[in-house]
Amino acid sequence: MSNDFGKRYEELACKYLEKSGYKVKARNVSYRFGEIDIVALKGKTLVFVEVKGGSSFRLPRYRVDERKLRRLELAAQRYIITEKPVFSEARLDVIEVLENGKVNHLKAVGRW
């Protein structure tokens, strides 16, 4: 997310994760085929997070389609290979931040 709204949504998502016991390890990890908004660790679970924000009229989560999920999976696999983090399991999550600041955390949205 490169715009000011996107940065604000990512900040809110990071604060939410930290309050929920996650440790944010990286942000905006970019590869030629995809980007990971947030990489976090909760216990031994490595979590790759896509952040979407916007209106509650059309929920932002619906902008995460199959193509976006595949790119996120590829980026997550590359992250694991290159960074060699210590973890037991991994998952893909979506954090939806609505205009009013409400955060919805959708866990395990990918095929992992």
C-alpha positions, 0 to 999 in steps of 0.5 A: 500500500503506497498511499497515505490511507494505506499506511494508516490502515497498516499502522492500525493493523500493526497496533491491533496485532501487537495488542493481540500478542503478535510480534511484528517482524517485517513490513512491506516485504516486496518481491517481483511477484508480490508483496507482504504487508506484514509478517508477524509471529504469534508463539511459533506461528508465522503469519503473513498478513494482507491489509485492506482498508476502506468503506464498510459499504463494500467490505475491503476483504472482497478485494483479496481475490484468488490471484492476490492470495496466490501472489501472497503465497508465493511471496510468503514462500520466498520470505521463508526461503530467504529469511529462514525464520524459526516457526512451527506453522505458517498461515495467511491472514487478511486484516480489514480496517474500516473507515471508522477504525474497526478492525476485522481479522480473518485468519487462515484465508489461504490454502496453507 
